[in-house]
Every structure is written in structure tokens, then in C-alpha cells.
């Protein structure tokens, strides 16, 4: 073997490990292919029924509103939520029905800003609703009319009375008309020879002591039943009345301390009509006004006889049918 051949073989032996190392390096460090991860799809909010309670304090109304709307929302496959208030920019597309227990001052701007939301509003106002608003008309004048009727009907010798808010002249007229509807002049036939109902008007902001003094002034004239407005409710007043033989008529749920002397409540029910129109509301068919119902409740103490209650219910039916108008001066 020549020297030249030997040199070539040695050169080959030296270069083979280098070639092998380069091949392994390529295997240990392969080129990575970049991947793009898909972003998660946001979960859409469930459609909702939202109840706005505002400043409503009546326990019965709040209880009925929650139970009725929970039932209706569940039956329609909707979530249910309660809020004290709502602003225009908070009405999102997932709010399918927005319910108000009283008429908001900005109902027009609220409904115009959310045309895909149906508004269901309990209102005592004469208001023409647009296509996405349904009004359940509540009329406190009918309640006051029946309160005036009841204090006279239930009292022997017409000895009924009313504590009234001096700021509410229209409601006070309804109360007087209700009394007149039952007995005209309501002149007592035995002493004291007063004309009833006896009435004491006070500002609704009056203190409990002032309402007590107002009641006491009426009580000195031998009254037997009295209407007490919700603004006058207080433990002091009801404790004072409880020391007498006078029974109370109201238009709002009695607090616990008043129940032993409570004869009845003339209550407006907007929740039964709400159930009747619910399917139309869910279908987006608003633009209607329907009347709330009126009935006598909280009569569990037996201060109203079955016969007198039947007469009261007949007058309520006449009001509901539109044959008696609470503010008609000809009711006497």
C-alpha cells in the first residue's frame, strides 16, 4: 500500500465522526412549527325578567311581585332579577321584560331607548303606552271610595271616620264620595248628633304623635270604624287605637301590631291581570292598558259580617264594571 493511499484512508477515518455528529445535532433540535390557539367564545347572557321595586314598602305587594314574576319567568325559560332602580344605559339586550311596581317619571325615555325590551308598568296615571309598554292601571281613588263606603256601612249609627292626607285632595274627595254613596248625609240619629264620616286632615309628613292627636280628636265623637292611610302607620298610633273600641280600615297591609284591631284592607291586585297578559308580553305585543282588580282582604278578625261583606263586594263589582266613578259628585 502506498503512502498516498494510507493518507487518504486516515483522512476518511477522521472525518466520519464529524459527519455523524452533525447528523445527530439535526435530530436533537428539530425546527418547531408555530401553532395558533383559538380564543374561547364568550357565553351569551341569558334573557332576563328584571323587577324594579323603587320605593315600594308594602310587604304584600313585594311578596306577590316576587313570587308571581319568578313563576312567570321560569315558565318562559327566563332568569329573574330584582333591582331597586335602573338607568337608561343599564337596559341591555338580554333584558326581555322590565317590570315596574310604580310609574317611573322617565318611562318615555326608558322605553324609547330599549325598543326590543317589553315594559310592564303598574301605574295610576292616564298614560298612552307605546308598542313595547303594557300598563296595569291602578286607581287609588277606588280604594279610598271603598274605604269611605266601608267605615259608614260597618258603623252603627253611621259613626265612621277618616284620617286623611291634607295634600291628597282628589283622594279625599273619593273617600267622602264613598261615604255619601252609602248613606247620603249620614246624620246620626242618637247623641252625639253629628254628620259622618268625621274627618281629620293632616300632612303626610306628620309625626306619630300628631296622628295620635288627630285620632283622639275624632274618637271623642264616638266613632266606631276609621280609615288610616299608610303614611300614618306607626306603633304609637295603633297602640293608642287598641285602647279604644275602634276598628281600622286600610288600603295597605297592616303591620303586626295593628292586626288585632284590623277590620279589612281594600287592596289593588295587578298580579292576576299580569298573568293574563304575560304570553302577549313575551311575544312582544305591548301597547295596551288593562285594569288592576280591587278586592277586600285581611278580614280574618270577623269585624265584618258576611252580609256586609257581600254588600261591599257588590259595590266593588260595580266599580270594576265602570258603573260607579269614585270622583263623581253625584254619588250622593
LOPANU-313910 format. One record per residue: residue in one letter; z, y, x of N, C-alpha, C in turn; chain. Coordinates in steps of 0.2 Angstrom, whole numbers, plus 5000, padded with zeros to 4 digits. Example, Ala and Ser with C-alpha at 12.3 -4.5 7.8 and 13.67 -1.06 7.14 Angstrom:
BEGIN
ATOM  res   n_Z   n_Y   n_X  ca_Z  ca_Y  ca_X   c_Z   c_Y   c_X  chain
ATOM    a  5039  4972  5066  5039  4978  5062  5039  4984  5066      A
ATOM    s  5035  4989  5064  5036  4995  5068  5039  5000  5064      A
//
This chain:
BEGIN
ATOM  res   n_Z   n_Y   n_X  ca_Z  ca_Y  ca_X   c_Z   c_Y   c_X  chain
ATOM    x  5000  4994  5004  5000  5000  5000  5000  5006  5004      A
ATOM    x  4996  5011  5003  4995  5017  5007  5001  5022  5006      A
ATOM    x  5002  5026  5010  5007  5031  5010  5005  5036  5004      A
ATOM    x  4999  5037  5002  4997  5041  4997  4999  5038  4990      A
ATOM    x  4998  5031  4990  4999  5028  4983  5007  5028  4982      A
ATOM    x  5011  5027  4988  5018  5027  4987  5020  5034  4984      A
ATOM    x  5018  5039  4987  5020  5046  4985  5018  5047  4977      A
ATOM    x  5013  5044  4975  5011  5045  4968  5016  5041  4963      A
ATOM    x  5018  5035  4965  5022  5031  4961  5029  5035  4961      A
ATOM    x  5032  5038  4967  5038  5041  4967  5038  5047  4962      A
ATOM    x  5032  5051  4962  5032  5057  4958  5032  5055  4951      A
ATOM    x  5029  5049  4949  5029  5047  4942  5036  5045  4940      A
ATOM    x  5040  5042  4944  5047  5040  4943  5051  5046  4942      A
ATOM    x  5050  5051  4946  5054  5057  4945  5053  5061  4939      A
ATOM    x  5047  5061  4936  5045  5065  4930  5047  5061  4924      A
ATOM    x  5047  5054  4924  5048  5051  4917  5055  5053  4914      A
ATOM    x  5061  5053  4917  5067  5056  4914  5067  5063  4911      A
ATOM    x  5063  5067  4914  5062  5074  4912  5058  5074  4905      A
ATOM    x  5053  5069  4905  5049  5069  4899  5053  5066  4893      A
ATOM    x  5058  5061  4895  5062  5058  4890  5067  5063  4887      A
ATOM    x  5070  5067  4891  5075  5072  4889  5072  5077  4884      A
ATOM    x  5066  5079  4886  5063  5084  4882  5061  5081  4875      A
ATOM    x  5060  5075  4874  5058  5072  4868  5065  5071  4864      A
ATOM    x  5071  5069  4867  5077  5069  4863  5079  5076  4861      A
ATOM    x  5078  5081  4865  5080  5088  4863  5077  5090  4856      A
ATOM    x  5071  5088  4856  5067  5090  4850  5070  5086  4844      A
ATOM    x  5072  5080  4845  5075  5076  4839  5082  5079  4837      A
ATOM    x  5086  5081  4842  5093  5083  4840  5093  5090  4837      A
ATOM    x  5088  5094  4838  5088  5101  4835  5082  5102  4831      A
ATOM    x  5081  5099  4825  5075  5100  4821  5075  5106  4818      A
ATOM    x  5069  5109  4816  5069  5115  4813  5071  5115  4805      A
ATOM    x  5076  5119  4803  5078  5119  4796  5074  5123  4792      A
ATOM    x  5073  5120  4786  5069  5124  4781  5073  5127  4776      A
ATOM    x  5073  5134  4776  5077  5138  4771  5076  5136  4764      A
ATOM    x  5082  5136  4760  5082  5135  4753  5085  5141  4749      A
ATOM    x  5083  5142  4743  5085  5147  4739  5089  5144  4733      A
ATOM    x  5095  5146  4732  5099  5144  4727  5098  5148  4720      A
ATOM    x  5098  5145  4715  5097  5148  4708  5103  5151  4706      A
ATOM    x  5103  5158  4704  5109  5161  4701  5111  5158  4694      A
ATOM    x  5118  5157  4693  5120  5155  4686  5117  5159  4681      A
ATOM    x  5115  5156  4675  5113  5160  4669  5119  5162  4665      A
ATOM    x  5120  5169  4664  5126  5171  4661  5126  5168  4654      A
ATOM    x  5133  5166  4651  5134  5164  4645  5134  5169  4640      A
ATOM    x  5129  5169  4635  5129  5175  4630  5136  5175  4626      A
ATOM    x  5138  5181  4624  5144  5181  4620  5143  5179  4613      A
ATOM    x  5148  5175  4610  5147  5173  4603  5147  5178  4598      A
ATOM    x  5144  5178  4593  5144  5183  4587  5151  5183  4584      A
ATOM    x  5153  5189  4582  5160  5190  4580  5160  5194  4574      A
ATOM    x  5166  5193  4570  5168  5197  4565  5174  5201  4568      A
ATOM    x  5174  5208  4567  5179  5212  4570  5182  5216  4564      A
ATOM    x  5189  5215  4564  5193  5219  4559  5196  5225  4562      A
ATOM    x  5195  5230  4559  5198  5237  4561  5204  5238  4556      A
ATOM    x  5210  5238  4559  5216  5239  4555  5218  5246  4554      A
ATOM    x  5216  5250  4559  5218  5258  4558  5225  5259  4557      A
ATOM    x  5227  5263  4553  5234  5264  4552  5237  5261  4546      A
ATOM    x  5234  5255  4543  5237  5252  4538  5243  5248  4539      A
ATOM    x  5248  5250  4535  5255  5247  4537  5257  5242  4531      A
ATOM    x  5254  5241  4526  5256  5237  4520  5255  5230  4523      A
ATOM    x  5261  5226  4523  5261  5219  4525  5256  5214  4522      A
ATOM    x  5256  5215  4515  5252  5211  4511  5244  5212  4513      A
ATOM    x  5242  5218  4513  5235  5219  4515  5233  5217  4521      A
ATOM    x  5238  5217  4527  5236  5215  4533  5236  5207  4533      A
ATOM    x  5240  5204  4530  5241  5197  4529  5234  5194  4526      A
ATOM    x  5232  5197  4520  5227  5195  4517  5220  5196  4521      A
ATOM    x  5220  5202  4524  5214  5203  4528  5213  5198  4533      A
ATOM    x  5218  5197  4537  5218  5192  4542  5216  5185  4540      A
ATOM    x  5219  5182  4535  5218  5176  4533  5211  5175  4529      A
ATOM    x  5209  5180  4525  5203  5180  4522  5197  5180  4527      A
ATOM    x  5197  5184  4532  5192  5185  4537  5192  5179  4542      A
ATOM    x  5197  5177  4544  5197  5171  4548  5194  5165  4545      A
ATOM    x  5195  5164  4538  5192  5159  4534  5184  5160  4534      A
ATOM    x  5182  5166  4532  5175  5168  4531  5172  5167  4538      A
ATOM    x  5175  5170  4543  5171  5169  4550  5170  5162  4552      A
ATOM    x  5175  5158  4551  5175  5151  4553  5169  5147  4549      A
ATOM    x  5169  5149  4543  5164  5146  4539  5157  5148  4540      A
ATOM    x  5156  5154  4544  5150  5156  4546  5148  5155  4553      A
ATOM    x  5153  5151  4557  5152  5150  4564  5153  5156  4568      A
ATOM    x  5157  5160  4566  5158  5166  4570  5165  5167  4573      A
ATOM    x  5166  5170  4578  5173  5172  4581  5176  5177  4577      A
ATOM    x  5182  5178  4577  5186  5183  4573  5191  5187  4578      A
ATOM    x  5191  5193  4577  5194  5198  4582  5197  5203  4578      A
ATOM    x  5203  5206  4580  5207  5211  4576  5208  5217  4581      A
ATOM    x  5206  5223  4579  5207  5229  4584  5210  5234  4579      A
ATOM    x  5214  5239  4582  5217  5245  4579  5211  5250  4577      A
ATOM    x  5206  5250  4582  5201  5255  4581  5195  5253  4585      A
ATOM    x  5189  5257  4584  5183  5256  4588  5179  5262  4589      A
ATOM    x  5176  5263  4595  5172  5269  4596  5164  5267  4595      A
ATOM    x  5160  5272  4595  5153  5270  4594  5150  5266  4600      A
ATOM    x  5152  5268  4606  5149  5264  4612  5152  5257  4612      A
ATOM    x  5157  5255  4608  5160  5248  4609  5157  5244  4604      A
ATOM    x  5153  5246  4599  5149  5241  4595  5143  5238  4598      A
ATOM    x  5144  5232  4600  5139  5228  4604  5135  5224  4599      A
ATOM    x  5130  5221  4602  5125  5217  4598  5129  5211  4595      A
ATOM    x  5134  5208  4599  5137  5202  4596  5142  5203  4591      A
ATOM    x  5143  5209  4589  5147  5211  4583  5143  5210  4577      A
ATOM    x  5143  5205  4573  5139  5204  4567  5141  5208  4561      A
ATOM    x  5148  5207  4560  5151  5211  4554  5157  5215  4557      A
ATOM    x  5158  5221  4555  5163  5226  4557  5167  5228  4550      A
ATOM    x  5173  5226  4550  5177  5227  4543  5182  5232  4544      A
ATOM    x  5182  5237  4540  5187  5242  4540  5191  5242  4533      A
ATOM    x  5198  5242  4534  5203  5242  4529  5203  5249  4525      A
ATOM    x  5201  5254  4529  5201  5261  4526  5194  5264  4528      A
ATOM    x  5192  5270  4525  5186  5273  4526  5187  5277  4532      A
ATOM    x  5183  5276  4538  5184  5280  4544  5180  5286  4543      A
ATOM    x  5182  5292  4546  5179  5298  4545  5172  5298  4548      A
ATOM    x  5171  5294  4553  5164  5294  4556  5160  5288  4554      A
ATOM    x  5161  5286  4548  5157  5280  4546  5150  5280  4546      A
ATOM    x  5147  5286  4545  5140  5288  4545  5137  5287  4552      A
ATOM    x  5140  5290  4557  5138  5289  4564  5139  5282  4567      A
ATOM    x  5144  5279  4565  5146  5272  4567  5140  5267  4565      A
ATOM    x  5138  5268  4558  5133  5263  4555  5126  5265  4558      A
ATOM    x  5125  5271  4559  5118  5273  4561  5117  5271  4569      A
ATOM    x  5123  5270  4572  5122  5268  4579  5121  5261  4580      A
ATOM    x  5123  5257  4575  5123  5250  4576  5119  5247  4570      A
ATOM    x  5113  5247  4569  5109  5245  4563  5109  5238  4562      A
ATOM    x  5110  5234  4568  5110  5227  4567  5117  5224  4565      A
ATOM    x  5122  5228  4565  5129  5226  4563  5130  5228  4555      A
ATOM    x  5133  5223  4552  5134  5225  4545  5141  5227  4544      A
ATOM    x  5142  5233  4541  5149  5236  4540  5151  5234  4533      A
ATOM    x  5158  5232  4533  5161  5231  4526  5167  5235  4526      A
ATOM    x  5167  5240  4521  5172  5245  4521  5176  5245  4515      A
ATOM    x  5183  5245  4515  5187  5247  4509  5188  5254  4509      A
ATOM    x  5185  5257  4503  5185  5265  4503  5187  5267  4496      A
ATOM    x  5191  5273  4496  5192  5276  4490  5188  5282  4489      A
ATOM    x  5182  5283  4493  5178  5289  4492  5172  5287  4489      A
ATOM    x  5169  5292  4486  5162  5291  4482  5157  5292  4488      A
ATOM    x  5154  5287  4491  5150  5287  4497  5144  5282  4496      A
ATOM    x  5138  5285  4496  5132  5280  4495  5131  5277  4502      A
ATOM    x  5131  5270  4502  5131  5266  4508  5123  5265  4510      A
ATOM    x  5122  5265  4516  5115  5263  4519  5114  5256  4519      A
ATOM    x  5109  5253  4521  5107  5246  4521  5112  5242  4525      A
ATOM    x  5115  5244  4530  5120  5240  4533  5127  5241  4532      A
ATOM    x  5129  5244  4526  5136  5246  4524  5137  5243  4517      A
ATOM    x  5142  5239  4516  5144  5237  4509  5151  5240  4508      A
ATOM    x  5152  5244  4503  5158  5247  4501  5162  5243  4495      A
ATOM    x  5168  5242  4497  5173  5239  4492  5177  5245  4489      A
ATOM    x  5175  5247  4483  5179  5253  4481  5186  5252  4478      A
ATOM    x  5190  5255  4481  5197  5255  4479  5199  5262  4476      A
ATOM    x  5203  5262  4471  5204  5268  4467  5212  5268  4466      A
ATOM    x  5215  5272  4470  5222  5273  4470  5224  5276  4463      A
ATOM    x  5220  5280  4460  5221  5283  4454  5222  5278  4448      A
ATOM    x  5219  5272  4448  5220  5267  4444  5227  5264  4444      A
ATOM    x  5229  5264  4451  5236  5261  4452  5241  5266  4449      A
ATOM    x  5240  5272  4450  5245  5277  4448  5245  5278  4440      A
ATOM    x  5239  5277  4437  5239  5277  4430  5243  5271  4427      A
ATOM    x  5242  5265  4430  5246  5259  4428  5254  5260  4429      A
ATOM    x  5255  5263  4435  5262  5265  4436  5265  5269  4431      A
ATOM    x  5262  5274  4429  5264  5279  4424  5265  5275  4417      A
ATOM    x  5260  5271  4415  5260  5267  4409  5266  5262  4409      A
ATOM    x  5267  5259  4415  5272  5254  4415  5279  5257  4415      A
ATOM    x  5281  5262  4418  5288  5265  4418  5290  5267  4410      A
ATOM    x  5284  5269  4406  5286  5271  4399  5286  5264  4395      A
ATOM    x  5282  5260  4396  5281  5254  4392  5288  5249  4393      A
ATOM    x  5290  5249  4399  5296  5245  4401  5303  5248  4399      A
ATOM    x  5303  5255  4398  5309  5258  4397  5311  5259  4390      A
ATOM    x  5317  5257  4388  5319  5258  4381  5320  5266  4380      A
ATOM    x  5318  5268  4374  5318  5275  4373  5314  5279  4377      A
ATOM    x  5309  5276  4381  5304  5280  4385  5307  5282  4391      A
ATOM    x  5313  5280  4393  5316  5283  4399  5313  5281  4406      A
ATOM    x  5307  5283  4407  5304  5281  4413  5304  5288  4418      A
ATOM    x  5302  5287  4424  5302  5292  4429  5297  5291  4435      A
ATOM    x  5296  5296  4438  5292  5295  4444  5294  5300  4450      A
ATOM    x  5294  5297  4456  5295  5301  4462  5288  5302  4464      A
ATOM    x  5285  5308  4465  5278  5309  4467  5277  5313  4473      A
ATOM    x  5272  5313  4476  5270  5317  4482  5267  5323  4480      A
ATOM    x  5270  5329  4482  5268  5335  4479  5260  5337  4482      A
ATOM    x  5258  5334  4487  5251  5335  4490  5246  5332  4486      A
ATOM    x  5248  5327  4482  5243  5322  4478  5242  5324  4471      A
ATOM    x  5239  5330  4469  5239  5332  4463  5235  5328  4458      A
ATOM    x  5229  5325  4461  5225  5321  4457  5228  5314  4455      A
ATOM    x  5232  5311  4460  5235  5305  4459  5241  5306  4454      A
ATOM    x  5244  5312  4454  5250  5314  4450  5247  5315  4442      A
ATOM    x  5241  5317  4442  5238  5318  4435  5237  5311  4432      A
ATOM    x  5235  5306  4437  5233  5299  4434  5240  5296  4432      A
ATOM    x  5246  5297  4435  5252  5295  4433  5254  5297  4426      A
ATOM    x  5253  5304  4426  5255  5307  4419  5251  5304  4413      A
ATOM    x  5244  5303  4415  5240  5301  4410  5241  5294  4408      A
ATOM    x  5244  5290  4413  5246  5283  4411  5251  5283  4406      A
ATOM    x  5256  5287  4407  5262  5288  4403  5260  5290  4396      A
ATOM    x  5255  5295  4396  5253  5298  4389  5249  5292  4386      A
ATOM    x  5245  5288  4389  5241  5283  4386  5246  5278  4382      A
ATOM    x  5252  5277  4384  5256  5273  4381  5260  5276  4375      A
ATOM    x  5262  5282  4376  5267  5285  4371  5266  5292  4369      A
ATOM    x  5260  5295  4371  5259  5302  4370  5264  5307  4373      A
ATOM    x  5268  5310  4369  5273  5315  4371  5279  5311  4374      A
ATOM    x  5280  5305  4372  5286  5301  4374  5293  5305  4374      A
ATOM    x  5294  5307  4368  5300  5311  4366  5306  5306  4365      A
ATOM    x  5311  5306  4368  5317  5302  4367  5320  5303  4360      A
ATOM    x  5322  5297  4357  5325  5298  4350  5333  5298  4350      A
ATOM    x  5336  5297  4356  5343  5297  4356  5345  5301  4362      A
ATOM    x  5351  5304  4363  5353  5308  4368  5353  5304  4375      A
ATOM    x  5350  5308  4380  5348  5315  4381  5341  5315  4378      A
ATOM    x  5339  5320  4374  5333  5321  4371  5328  5324  4375      A
ATOM    x  5326  5320  4380  5321  5323  4385  5314  5321  4383      A
ATOM    x  5309  5324  4386  5302  5321  4386  5301  5318  4392      A
ATOM    x  5298  5312  4392  5297  5307  4398  5290  5306  4399      A
ATOM    x  5288  5304  4405  5292  5302  4410  5295  5309  4414      A
ATOM    x  5301  5308  4417  5304  5313  4421  5301  5313  4428      A
ATOM    x  5299  5318  4431  5295  5318  4437  5298  5323  4442      A
ATOM    x  5299  5320  4448  5301  5325  4454  5296  5324  4459      A
ATOM    x  5293  5330  4461  5288  5330  4466  5291  5333  4473      A
ATOM    x  5290  5329  4478  5292  5331  4485  5286  5330  4490      A
ATOM    x  5286  5334  4495  5281  5332  4501  5282  5325  4503      A
ATOM    x  5276  5322  4505  5277  5315  4508  5280  5315  4514      A
ATOM    x  5281  5320  4518  5285  5320  4524  5292  5321  4523      A
ATOM    x  5295  5321  4517  5302  5322  4516  5306  5317  4519      A
ATOM    x  5312  5318  4521  5317  5314  4524  5319  5309  4519      A
ATOM    x  5322  5303  4521  5325  5298  4516  5331  5302  4512      A
ATOM    x  5335  5306  4515  5340  5310  4511  5337  5314  4506      A
ATOM    x  5331  5317  4507  5328  5321  4502  5325  5317  4496      A
ATOM    x  5322  5311  4498  5320  5307  4492  5326  5304  4488      A
ATOM    x  5332  5303  4492  5338  5300  4488  5340  5306  4483      A
ATOM    x  5340  5312  4486  5342  5318  4482  5337  5318  4476      A
ATOM    x  5331  5318  4477  5326  5318  4471  5327  5313  4466      A
ATOM    x  5329  5306  4468  5330  5301  4464  5336  5303  4460      A
ATOM    x  5341  5305  4463  5348  5306  4460  5347  5312  4454      A
ATOM    x  5343  5316  4455  5342  5322  4451  5339  5319  4444      A
ATOM    x  5334  5314  4445  5331  5310  4439  5336  5306  4436      A
ATOM    x  5340  5302  4440  5345  5297  4437  5350  5301  4432      A
ATOM    x  5352  5307  4434  5356  5310  4429  5354  5311  4422      A
ATOM    x  5348  5309  4421  5345  5310  4414  5343  5303  4411      A
ATOM    x  5347  5298  4413  5347  5291  4410  5340  5288  4411      A
ATOM    x  5337  5288  4417  5331  5284  4417  5332  5277  4418      A
ATOM    x  5327  5272  4417  5328  5265  4417  5323  5262  4422      A
ATOM    x  5317  5265  4422  5312  5262  4427  5309  5268  4431      A
ATOM    x  5308  5268  4437  5305  5273  4441  5299  5271  4446      A
ATOM    x  5294  5275  4446  5289  5274  4451  5291  5277  4458      A
ATOM    x  5291  5273  4463  5292  5276  4470  5286  5275  4474      A
ATOM    x  5283  5280  4478  5277  5280  4482  5279  5277  4488      A
ATOM    x  5274  5274  4492  5275  5271  4498  5278  5275  4503      A
ATOM    x  5276  5282  4503  5279  5286  4508  5287  5288  4508      A
ATOM    x  5289  5286  4502  5297  5287  4501  5301  5281  4502      A
ATOM    x  5297  5275  4504  5301  5269  4505  5306  5270  4511      A
ATOM    x  5312  5268  4510  5317  5268  4515  5323  5264  4513      A
ATOM    x  5327  5262  4518  5333  5258  4517  5338  5262  4513      A
ATOM    x  5338  5268  4515  5343  5273  4511  5342  5274  4504      A
ATOM    x  5335  5275  4502  5333  5276  4496  5335  5270  4491      A
ATOM    x  5332  5264  4494  5333  5258  4490  5340  5255  4489      A
ATOM    x  5344  5257  4494  5352  5255  4494  5355  5260  4489      A
ATOM    x  5353  5266  4488  5355  5270  4483  5353  5268  4476      A
ATOM    x  5347  5267  4475  5345  5264  4469  5348  5258  4466      A
ATOM    x  5350  5254  4471  5353  5247  4470  5360  5248  4467      A
ATOM    x  5363  5254  4468  5369  5255  4465  5369  5257  4458      A
ATOM    x  5363  5258  4455  5362  5260  4448  5359  5254  4444      A
ATOM    x  5357  5255  4438  5353  5250  4434  5346  5251  4434      A
ATOM    x  5343  5256  4438  5336  5257  4438  5332  5252  4442      A
ATOM    x  5326  5251  4439  5322  5246  4442  5315  5250  4445      A
ATOM    x  5312  5247  4450  5307  5251  4453  5300  5247  4452      A
ATOM    x  5295  5252  4451  5288  5250  4451  5285  5253  4457      A
ATOM    x  5280  5250  4460  5277  5252  4466  5269  5250  4466      A
ATOM    x  5266  5253  4471  5259  5251  4472  5258  5248  4479      A
ATOM    x  5263  5247  4483  5263  5244  4489  5269  5239  4490      A
ATOM    x  5268  5234  4494  5273  5228  4494  5280  5231  4495      A
ATOM    x  5285  5228  4492  5292  5230  4493  5294  5227  4499      A
ATOM    x  5298  5231  4503  5302  5229  4509  5307  5224  4506      A
ATOM    x  5310  5220  4511  5315  5215  4509  5321  5218  4505      A
ATOM    x  5323  5224  4508  5329  5227  4505  5328  5230  4497      A
ATOM    x  5322  5230  4495  5320  5233  4489  5319  5227  4484      A
ATOM    x  5318  5221  4486  5316  5216  4482  5321  5214  4476      A
ATOM    x  5327  5215  4477  5332  5214  4471  5331  5218  4465      A
ATOM    x  5328  5224  4467  5328  5229  4461  5320  5231  4459      A
ATOM    x  5316  5226  4462  5309  5227  4461  5306  5224  4455      A
ATOM    x  5303  5228  4451  5300  5225  4444  5293  5223  4445      A
ATOM    x  5289  5226  4449  5282  5224  4450  5278  5229  4454      A
ATOM    x  5272  5227  4457  5268  5231  4461  5261  5231  4458      A
ATOM    x  5258  5237  4457  5251  5237  4455  5247  5237  4461      A
ATOM    x  5244  5231  4462  5240  5230  4469  5233  5230  4468      A
ATOM    x  5229  5233  4473  5222  5233  4473  5220  5227  4478      A
ATOM    x  5216  5223  4475  5213  5217  4479  5206  5218  4481      A
ATOM    x  5205  5219  4487  5197  5220  4489  5195  5213  4492      A
ATOM    x  5199  5208  4493  5198  5202  4497  5194  5197  4493      A
ATOM    x  5196  5197  4486  5192  5192  4482  5185  5194  4481      A
ATOM    x  5183  5201  4480  5176  5203  4480  5173  5202  4487      A
ATOM    x  5177  5203  4492  5174  5202  4499  5171  5195  4499      A
ATOM    x  5174  5190  4497  5172  5183  4497  5166  5182  4493      A
ATOM    x  5165  5186  4487  5159  5185  4483  5153  5188  4486      A
ATOM    x  5154  5193  4491  5148  5196  4494  5146  5194  4501      A
ATOM    x  5151  5189  4503  5150  5188  4510  5143  5185  4513      A
ATOM    x  5141  5180  4509  5134  5177  4511  5129  5183  4511      A
ATOM    x  5129  5188  4507  5124  5193  4507  5125  5197  4513      A
ATOM    x  5131  5198  4515  5133  5202  4521  5130  5199  4527      A
ATOM    x  5132  5192  4528  5129  5188  4533  5122  5188  4534      A
ATOM    x  5118  5188  4528  5111  5188  4528  5108  5195  4529      A
ATOM    x  5113  5200  4530  5110  5207  4532  5108  5211  4526      A
ATOM    x  5111  5209  4520  5109  5213  4514  5115  5217  4512      A
ATOM    x  5115  5223  4514  5121  5228  4513  5118  5233  4508      A
ATOM    x  5121  5239  4508  5119  5244  4504  5122  5244  4497      A
ATOM    x  5127  5241  4496  5130  5240  4489  5137  5243  4489      A
ATOM    x  5139  5245  4483  5146  5247  4481  5149  5242  4476      A
ATOM    x  5154  5239  4477  5157  5234  4472  5165  5236  4471      A
ATOM    x  5167  5235  4465  5174  5237  4464  5179  5232  4466      A
ATOM    x  5185  5234  4469  5190  5230  4470  5194  5228  4464      A
ATOM    x  5198  5223  4464  5201  5221  4457  5208  5224  4458      A
ATOM    x  5211  5225  4452  5218  5228  4451  5222  5223  4447      A
ATOM    x  5228  5221  4449  5232  5217  4446  5240  5218  4447      A
ATOM    x  5244  5215  4443  5251  5216  4443  5254  5210  4447      A
ATOM    x  5258  5212  4453  5261  5207  4457  5268  5208  4458      A
ATOM    x  5272  5204  4461  5279  5204  4463  5283  5205  4457      A
ATOM    x  5282  5201  4452  5286  5201  4446  5291  5195  4445      A
ATOM    x  5293  5193  4451  5297  5187  4451  5304  5188  4449      A
ATOM    x  5306  5194  4448  5313  5195  4446  5314  5195  4438      A
ATOM    x  5309  5194  4434  5309  5194  4427  5311  5200  4424      A
ATOM    x  5310  5206  4427  5312  5213  4424  5306  5215  4419      A
ATOM    x  5301  5211  4419  5295  5212  4414  5294  5206  4410      A
ATOM    x  5295  5207  4403  5294  5201  4399  5287  5199  4398      A
ATOM    x  5286  5192  4396  5279  5190  4396  5275  5194  4391      A
ATOM    x  5278  5197  4385  5274  5201  4381  5272  5207  4384      A
ATOM    x  5277  5211  4387  5275  5217  4390  5270  5216  4396      A
ATOM    x  5271  5211  4399  5266  5209  4405  5259  5208  4402      A
ATOM    x  5258  5205  4396  5252  5204  4393  5249  5210  4391      A
ATOM    x  5253  5215  4388  5250  5222  4387  5248  5225  4393      A
ATOM    x  5251  5225  4398  5249  5228  4405  5243  5225  4407      A
ATOM    x  5242  5219  4407  5236  5215  4409  5230  5217  4405      A
ATOM    x  5231  5218  4398  5226  5221  4394  5223  5228  4396      A
ATOM    x  5228  5232  4397  5226  5239  4399  5222  5239  4406      A
ATOM    x  5224  5234  4411  5221  5234  4417  5214  5231  4416      A
ATOM    x  5213  5227  4411  5206  5224  4410  5202  5230  4407      A
ATOM    x  5205  5234  4403  5201  5240  4400  5199  5245  4406      A
ATOM    x  5203  5246  4411  5201  5250  4416  5196  5247  4421      A
ATOM    x  5196  5240  4422  5191  5237  4426  5185  5237  4422      A
ATOM    x  5185  5237  4416  5178  5237  4412  5175  5244  4411      A
ATOM    x  5179  5249  4414  5177  5255  4413  5178  5259  4407      A
ATOM    x  5182  5256  4402  5183  5259  4396  5189  5264  4396      A
ATOM    x  5193  5264  4401  5198  5269  4402  5197  5272  4409      A
ATOM    x  5197  5279  4409  5196  5283  4415  5203  5286  4417      A
ATOM    x  5206  5285  4423  5213  5287  4424  5214  5294  4424      A
ATOM    x  5208  5298  4425  5209  5305  4426  5206  5309  4419      A
ATOM    x  5205  5305  4414  5203  5308  4408  5209  5311  4404      A
ATOM    x  5208  5318  4403  5214  5321  4400  5215  5319  4393      A
ATOM    x  5210  5316  4390  5210  5314  4383  5214  5308  4381      A
ATOM    x  5217  5305  4387  5220  5298  4386  5226  5299  4381      A
ATOM    x  5229  5305  4380  5234  5306  4375  5232  5306  4368      A
//
